[in-house]
Amino acid sequence: MLRTIAVFSMQGILYAAGIIALFSLAALVLPPFNYIASGIIALYTLRMGPKDGIKVIAFSTVILSVITMLFSDKTFISAVFLLSSWLPVLVTSLVLGYTRSLATSLLAAGGMGILFVAGIYLFLPEPALWWQALMTPFWDAVSQQAGWTLDPKETQEMVAVLSAMMTGLVAASLTINIVLGLLIGRALQAKLYNPGGFAGEFHQLSLGKPIAVLATGLMVITILPLGTELTLLRECLPVVLTVFALQGLSVVHAIVKNQQKSTFWLVAIYALLIMILPQMVVILAVIGILEQWFNFRYRSLNDMSD
């Protein structure tokens, strides 16, 4: 299905823009559809170049704005997609196109997530209090529903804990959105024009030791009592873990291929990601960080030769 959508989109800018607008509207009901819209932007930019990438985003913005203006008063929706998805995916696609490095483009996506954190702390003196004020009405309404087991004090404590983490979590979700859009676009490009090219590229992904050292340092800061003071650095950790979780996935995919294991192992990993996302992100990120020193992929090849 994705291949059919990609072929249709590559017939011209208006075709691609229409698909992007359509899937963006669908994402209002089912958010993962946004990844497909971002993937088409990445595909079109990687294949056709920066000028056409900018044009397809401009046409998508116009089409989505017209549709939302005709059927609702929420004309800001196109601006939300433009700023949170389309432009960041365009930037990372350009990075990938110019550098030919998947690792560099993923680090660029992580950099945008960190810039989001820095921007929040620049414009909001107390981000946690701002998130708390934003979320409190919602959780107050939820706590009134039948079956809610927490008392008002416990609910307030839960909201306070979530508020302290929200900047980092939102930044991580934005990073995931950018990265998945880029990876889908790159995979579609390979499927259409270079079959099998993406798999080899993803299996060889290496973010490098300097970034792994940075990730390790952020993890240590968060664990130590010092982390309560260095809140900006602590909020950057979810973004860094997200990027290294992709490195961990790359390692898992490569080992399964090298060891000629059943695809059941990959299915199990993705099932666990759905069921226990936070824990699996941390586990995969640790694997990705350790890979920079222990080279599990190379060792798995040696095990096969033995």
N, C-alpha and C positions, 0 to 999 in steps of 0.2 A: 504493500500500500504506500509506504513512504517513498519508494522508488517512483511509483506512478505520479505522486504529488510533486516530486522533484523534477521529473521529466516535463510535466505540465508547466511548472513554474519557470523553467529555463527557456520557454518559448518567447519570452519577452518581459519587459519591465511591468507592464500592466497585469500580465498573468501572475507574476510573482507577488506584486503588491496586493492583488485580489486575494490570493491564498493567505498572505500574511494577515490581512485585515480579517478574513474569515476565521482563521484559527485564533486570532487574538480575541474576537468576540466570543468564540467557543470557550476560551480560557476564563471568561467571566463566570462560567458555570462549572467548568472542569479545568483548574489551573494548569495541569501538565500540558494542555494543548499549546500553551505559550512557548514551550520548548520547541515545538515544531515550527511555529512562526519565526522564532529566533534562528532556528536551524536553516530556514529558507533564506533569511538575510545573510547568514554566514556563507551558505552555498553560493548565492548570487555574487557576493562580494569577492569570494575566493576565485570564482571562475571568471567573472567579468571585469573585476578591478574596482578601485575606489570610487571613480566617478559614477559608475552604474550602481554601486552599492549605496551611495548617497541618494541617487535618484529613486531607487526602489523604496528607500525609507521615506522620502518626501511624498511619493505617491501613496504609500501605505497610510501615512499620517492623514493625508487629504481624504482618502476613501473612508477610513475609520471615523474621522471627524464628521463627515457628511452623514454617515449611517447613524451615528449616535445623536446627531442633531435632529435627524428626521424622526427617530423612534424614542428618544428620551431627552432629558435636559442635562445629561451627564457628558457634556462635550469635553470635559477634562480627561476622559479615559484615554484618548489618543496621546495626550501629553504624558500621562503616567507610563504607558507602554514605551513611548519614545525615550524617556529619561531613564527608566529602570531596566529596560531590556534592549531596545533596538540600537540606540547609540553605543552602549557598552559592547554589544556583540559586534557591531561594525568596527569598533576600535580594535578589539582582540583579533578579529578576522584580518584586519590590515597588518597587525603585528605578525600574525602567522604568515600572511602572504609575502611580507618583505623579509622576514628572518628565516622562513622555512623551518621554524623551530616550534614544535608543539609545546615544549616546556616553557619557552619564553612567553608564548601567548597565554598559557595558564597562569604564569606568574603575573602577567599584566592584569588578568582578571582578578587575581588575589590583591594586586595593588589597588585596583578600583574599590574593592571591598574595604580595604584599610583606609582609603581616602574618604569613604563614606563615614567610617567611625570617627576619623579626625574632624570631618565637617560637622558632625553632630556635636562633638565636644567643643568645637570652635563657636558654634552659634547658640548652644544651650549650656548655661553654666552648670546645671544639675540634670543631666539626661535621665537619670533614674526617676527623679521626681516627675519629670515631664511624661515619661512612659506610664508611671503610676496613675497620674491624673487622667491619662488617655484611656487606660484599661479599666479603671475602677468602675465606671458605669456598666460596662459589659459584664464584669464578674459579679457585680451586685445583682444584675438581672439573672445571671446563671444561678447564683446561690439561692434564688427564690423558687427555683424549679423543684418539683418533687424528686426525691432520690438524692439530692445534694447532701453529702454527709458531713461537710465541714461547718463548724460554727462560724459566726461573723469574724471573731478574732483570728481563727485559723485561716479564713479566706483572705483577710487583710495581710497576714504574714506571707501567704503564698504569692499574692500580688506583688508585695514588696520584693520578694526573692526574684520573681520573673522580671520585674522592672529593672533590677540591677544587671540583668543579663540581656535585655532586649536589644540594645544597640548592636552587640556582637552577633546575636542570633539573626537579626534582620540583615546585617552586613553579610553574614554567611549565606543566607537564603538568596540574596542578590548575586553573590558570587556563584552559587550553584546554578542559578538561572543563566548567567553569562556563559559559564563553562559548558553546561549541557547544550545550550544553543550552538556554541562553537563546535563541540564534538559531533553533534548531529549533522551540522553543515559539512564538516570535514569528512565524516563518514559517507555522506551522500555524494560528495564530490568524488571520493575514491570509487564508490560503487558505480557511478555513471561513467567516469573517465579513466580510472586506474584501479580496476578490481583487485582487492586484496591489499592495496597500498596502506589503508588506514590501520589494519590489524598490526602490521609490522611496525608502523610508526608508534602506535599506542604501547605495544609490548616493550619498546625500547625507551620509553619515556624516562627521563632522569632529571630531577629538579636541581640536583647538585648539593654538595656538602655545605656551602655557606648558608643556603636557605634552610637546610636541615638543622644547622647550629642555631639559627634564629628561632626556628620552631621549638627546639629543645629549651632554649632560654626562656621563651614565653611560657612554656609548660611549667618550668621550675618556678618562675615568678608567680604564676597563678596558684601553685600548690603552697608556696611559702606565705607566711602572714603578710609579707611585704606586698602581696598582690592586692590586698584591700586598699592600699594607698595608691598604687599605680593602676588605677582603673582603666585608663585609656589603653595601656598595653594589654591588660587582661581582656578587654573587649576585642582586641585584634586576634586573640587566640582562635576563636571559632573559624575565622576566615582562613588562617594558616592551616588549621586542622582539615578544613574542607579541601584545600588544594592538595595536601599530602595524602588525604584519603583516596584521591584519584590516582596518586602515585602508587598507593597500596593496591588499588584495584588493578593497575597495570602489572604489578608484580604477580598478583594472583593469576591473572589471565596468562601471563608468560609462563609461569610454572606449570599451570594446567596443560598448556600446549607442549612445553618441553618434556614433561613427564608423560604426555599422551594419556592424561587422565580423562575420566568421563566428564561430560558437560554438567553432570549432576552437581559437581562441586561449585560451578559458577552459579547454577540455579539456586543452590543453598545459600551462597553468599548474598545474592540479590534478595532472596526471601528474608534473610536476617536483616538486611538493610531496611526493608519495609517494616518489619516487626519491631526492631530495636535500633532505630536509626542513630541516636546519639552514641550508644555504646559501640556500634559497628564503625561509625566514623572515627572514633578514637582508636579502635583496634587497627583499622586499615591505615590510619595516619601514622601510628607507631611503626607498622610494617614498612610504610613508605620512607619514614625517617631512617630506620635501621638499614634499609636497602642501600643507602648512600655509603655505608661502611662495609656491610657484610655481603653485598651483591648476591642475594638469594637466587636471582635468575641465572647467573653464571654457574652457581653451585648446582642448580637443578639440571643444567646441561651436563656437568661433570658426573653427576649421579647416574645419568642415563648411559654415559659412556662406560662407567664402571660396570 
